[in-house]
Amino acid sequence: DVEYYSDTSFVDLSYGEYTLYVEDGNGCIWNQNFQLDSVFSINLKAMAEKTTCNEENGQLILEASSDFDNRYFLNDQSVGEESTINDLPAGEYTITVRNQYGCADTINANVSPSLEPIIDGVAIDYLSCQNNLNDVTISVRSGNPPFAFSVDNNSPQETNLFRNLSPGEHIARVIDSQNCIREFTFLIEEFETIELAYEFINPTCDQANGSVSFDLSGGAGPLSIIYEDNIYAADEVIEDLFEGTYTFDVMDTTDCTRSVTILLETECKYYIPNTFTPDNDGVNDVFEIFFSAGSSPTIEEFSVYDRWGGLVVRLENVDPQIIPLGWDGRFNSEEAQAGIYTYMLVGQFANGEEIFEQGTFTLYR
């Protein structure tokens, strides 16, 4: 039996197959079969694919428990019917699915960032002063090992060390296991040969007052002057030098070196008069030997002889800085006769220069 209703709405129907009958006032009947599907609550799952090479290429793959004209929303923005969302940057996302019946589910998903290779720097080891044997080491942090390295688009290699690179601009390239590529431009400088000129001042006798100064150019970075264990700046005057031979090394920051040997000479002088007048007038009263100012001679012997070879005076192991080296014209506490006398002088300066002199002088009265 068919029940007819004047109301055209039917509510609280369960799912299943139905037949709809319509009867008009003339008793004519029209019928139509239809089915009400079962609609369950919708559940959403998401699988996130992280980005690669730190680019905006992350992905969300969505799976809904049912599909009744499902629509998807990412952070409240419609992304349509596709259940795969591409080209996402790393970050946290809110995803909603809603079907034609208004059933919906919302979840959160995280697209993880990726590790990209980052070139920390390029270390250049200038091994040759001729600019053709330079080593380069590429340093990498982050990324997905193992890495491959190349310079100037040459074939990649496993080691990060490159040898025999010439001066100029180069491109370092790092490729990680996800084929992420990063490039870095670096410059190998071309340095001029170290050029040097110098000036020097010779020391005076037995004194450490000589000096050397340099005029330097070329090389890599600041130049330094090295003597024994001492390091001097390029414009520094090297002072307090005795007589002697000095070898200086001029070095740049790549350890390229030029050496120069400089001879500092000195002439220790002394003066021996050929006359004296011991008349107590305060002028030329003593036969005295004079030495270069500042010198430090050691006199082994100073002797004076008369014209017949008789010894008049002898001084031995005398320091002229303490005891003046000379003769006052007296012999055995008496005034010596005027005339010609002979002297002999034997000794040595502090720098090793020998002293040996023989000669004559005249005593006037």
C-alpha angles and dihedrals in degrees: 000000000000121000118209127206131194090216113086095207124086118191139184094030118161122225118277143083120316139180118215117209125195121189123188130206092272092057094254111148128207122184137189130187118221139164132224110213123217111253116199128189110280122238125196130207128183134198115199124209112202122232121265127222087007090283131133094266103110120133140210118202110197128201121190122194091230137012120219101154089311119201124197130213127195114200088342092306117117115243095178131234099320114110093205119074116194140187096039125160118227113280150093117298137190113214126192130186121197127179132205091269094057094253110144144173130193129200138166125237134183125219104204122222119245130230113248122195110258119196106224093192148296119262114208119203110195100207100168132050087212092068097237106093106061122151121209127196120193116211120204133189128184122006132099114293146249095070132198122208135203139169124213094356094299119146112294119255135194097235122075094214121098123187137202097020117168126226118278141068118321137180119228116202130194123192121189131201092273090055091251109158128204127179134201128188118218136174129226105202123224111224130201120237113270109263122194140183127175145192127203141189116214116231121245120248114306091346132120094222102111120116143192128203129185138213105206135181141162126033129099118302124327115353123227132199116221126196117173104311096338125099121202132187117252093253096041119118111228106219144173094055126160125213111287148084118303128189115201126190119210110204134182128206092274091056093251105153141197121188132205131184118212126191116212111197133187135186116218108208135194134180127221115189121220097213142029137178114212095194097126094244090127094248122102092337095146132053094230132170115222124208133200113282111266095014121133109208124173113216113210094182139002115181136174123198132188124234091275094052096258116150111248102172137353128188121186133194093001127169104211090203088066104028119031111239109232151082127258095209097256129120123190088352090302130106109266119233120263114257145084121324134184126227136193124199123190125174149099139251120233090254090061097258109147124234120208122151135160125181149120136266135182128239113211127193 
